[in-house]
């Protein structure tokens, strides 16, 4: 039986600055001319505002950008249509944003489940980017360890539901799940 999710829901992970976002954008360019970038980064300081502006400039005018730091399911539902690709970048900031707003682990994991269930059945192709946080140092404080643990669980939920998964290492994408 053919998998109806084939190439429709893709999860991309890897380390910081590994080339995940660039790879995701290249995949999106191949998938559709109608592209929506769902950004979770918030311009909380000047450096972050500069990063946001640079990313928008690098993507160019062929992308629509939606800044949604918390309600990813809402953003997906409101922008889902056949012939479109939705790129969420990134889950790592989404989890951090949720935690900083006081959301507890169970609530975050439930939201991740809902997002993945919707993404697997969406009319649009959905590409999701997230940092792999379990391969580095053990954080030296409880908040850092809690974040790492929740992010790891969120990543597992996305990896399980995605039709395809890539791990990007030093700019090289490795297909982990076909």
C-alpha positions as CSV (number, residue, x, y, z in Angstrom):
1,X,0.0,0.0,0.0
2,X,1.4,3.4,-1.0
3,X,2.1,5.9,1.8
4,X,-0.2,8.9,1.2
5,X,2.1,11.0,3.3
6,X,5.0,10.5,0.9
7,X,7.1,13.6,0.8
8,X,4.3,15.7,2.3
9,X,5.5,15.9,5.9
10,X,9.3,16.2,6.3
11,X,11.2,16.6,9.6
12,X,14.7,18.0,9.5
13,X,17.0,18.1,12.5
14,X,20.7,18.7,13.2
15,X,23.0,20.8,15.3
16,X,23.1,24.6,15.5
17,X,24.4,26.1,12.3
18,X,24.5,22.7,10.6
19,X,22.7,23.9,7.5
20,X,19.2,22.7,8.4
21,X,17.3,25.8,7.4
22,X,19.2,26.2,4.1
23,X,18.4,22.6,3.3
24,X,14.8,23.0,4.2
25,X,14.5,26.1,2.0
26,X,16.0,24.2,-0.9
27,X,13.5,21.4,-0.5
28,X,10.7,23.9,-0.3
29,X,11.8,25.6,-3.5
30,X,11.5,22.2,-5.3
31,X,8.1,21.4,-3.9
32,X,6.0,24.5,-4.7
33,X,6.0,28.0,-6.0
34,X,3.6,29.0,-3.3
35,X,5.8,29.0,-0.1
36,X,5.0,30.1,3.4
37,X,7.7,30.4,6.0
38,X,6.3,30.1,9.5
39,X,9.0,31.7,11.8
40,X,9.0,31.1,15.5
41,X,11.8,33.5,16.3
42,X,10.8,36.7,18.1
43,X,12.7,40.0,17.7
44,X,13.3,40.5,21.4
45,X,16.5,42.4,21.0
46,X,18.5,44.1,18.3
47,X,20.6,41.1,17.4
48,X,17.5,38.9,16.9
49,X,15.8,41.7,14.9
50,X,18.9,41.8,12.6
51,X,18.8,38.0,12.2
52,X,15.1,38.1,11.3
53,X,15.7,40.8,8.7
54,X,18.7,39.0,7.2
55,X,16.8,35.7,6.9
56,X,13.9,37.4,5.2
57,X,16.3,39.1,2.8
58,X,18.1,35.8,2.0
59,X,14.8,34.1,1.3
60,X,13.7,36.8,-1.0
61,X,10.3,38.0,-2.3
62,X,9.1,34.5,-3.4
63,X,8.3,33.6,0.2
64,X,5.5,34.8,2.4
65,X,6.5,35.0,6.1
66,X,4.3,34.5,9.1
67,X,5.8,35.2,12.5
68,X,4.1,32.8,15.0
69,X,6.1,32.1,18.1
70,X,3.5,30.0,19.9
71,X,0.4,28.9,18.0
72,X,1.9,26.7,15.2
73,X,-1.3,24.7,14.8
74,X,-3.3,27.9,14.2
75,X,-0.7,29.0,11.6
76,X,-0.8,25.7,9.8
77,X,-4.6,25.5,9.7
78,X,-4.9,29.1,8.4
79,X,-2.3,28.6,5.7
80,X,-2.9,25.1,4.5
81,X,-3.8,24.7,0.9
82,X,-3.1,22.3,-1.9
83,X,0.0,23.3,-4.0
84,X,1.6,25.1,-1.1
85,X,4.6,24.3,1.1
86,X,4.7,25.4,4.7
87,X,8.1,25.6,6.3
88,X,8.2,25.8,10.1
89,X,11.5,27.1,11.4
90,X,12.1,26.2,14.2
91,X,10.6,23.9,16.8
92,X,13.5,24.6,19.2
93,X,12.5,28.3,19.5
94,X,8.8,27.2,19.7
95,X,9.5,25.0,22.7
96,X,11.6,27.7,24.3
97,X,8.8,30.3,23.7
98,X,6.2,28.0,25.2
99,X,8.3,27.3,28.3
100,X,9.0,31.0,28.8
101,X,5.3,31.6,28.7
102,X,4.8,29.1,31.5
103,X,3.5,26.1,29.4
104,X,4.2,22.8,31.1
105,X,5.7,19.7,29.5
106,X,2.4,17.8,29.1
107,X,0.8,20.8,27.3
108,X,3.8,21.2,25.0
109,X,3.8,17.5,24.1
110,X,0.0,17.6,23.5
111,X,0.5,20.5,21.2
112,X,3.3,18.7,19.4
113,X,1.0,15.7,18.9
114,X,-1.7,17.9,17.4
115,X,0.7,19.7,15.1
116,X,2.1,16.4,13.8
117,X,-1.3,14.9,13.3
118,X,-2.4,17.9,11.3
119,X,0.8,18.0,9.3
120,X,0.6,14.4,8.3
121,X,-2.9,15.0,6.8
122,X,-2.4,18.6,5.5
123,X,-3.3,19.6,2.0
124,X,0.0,21.5,1.8
125,X,3.5,19.9,2.1
126,X,4.9,20.6,5.6
127,X,8.6,20.9,6.4
128,X,9.6,21.3,10.0
129,X,13.1,22.2,11.3
130,X,14.4,21.6,14.8
131,X,17.7,21.5,16.6
132,X,19.0,18.2,17.8
133,X,19.7,19.0,21.5
134,X,20.7,15.6,22.9
135,X,24.2,15.3,21.6
136,X,25.9,18.1,23.5
137,X,26.8,18.9,27.0
138,X,24.4,18.2,29.9
139,X,23.1,21.6,30.9
140,X,24.3,22.8,34.3
141,X,20.9,24.0,35.5
142,X,17.4,22.6,35.9
143,X,15.7,24.9,33.3
144,X,18.3,23.9,30.7
145,X,17.9,20.2,31.5
146,X,14.1,20.5,31.4
147,X,14.3,22.3,28.0
148,X,16.7,19.6,26.6
149,X,14.4,16.8,27.8
150,X,11.2,18.4,26.5
151,X,12.8,19.3,23.1
152,X,14.1,15.8,22.8
153,X,10.6,14.4,23.3
154,X,9.1,16.9,20.9
155,X,11.6,15.9,18.3
156,X,10.8,12.2,18.8
157,X,7.1,13.0,18.2
158,X,7.8,14.8,15.0
159,X,10.3,12.1,13.8
160,X,7.8,9.4,14.4
161,X,4.9,11.1,12.4
162,X,6.9,12.5,9.6
163,X,6.9,10.7,6.2
164,X,10.6,11.6,5.7
165,X,13.4,12.7,8.1
166,X,16.8,14.2,7.5
167,X,19.7,14.8,9.9
168,X,22.0,17.6,8.7
169,X,25.7,17.4,9.7
170,X,28.1,20.2,8.7
171,X,25.9,21.1,5.7
172,X,25.4,17.5,4.5
173,X,21.8,16.2,4.8
174,X,21.5,12.5,5.7
175,X,18.2,10.8,4.9
176,X,17.3,9.0,8.1
177,X,13.7,8.0,7.3
178,X,12.4,7.4,3.8
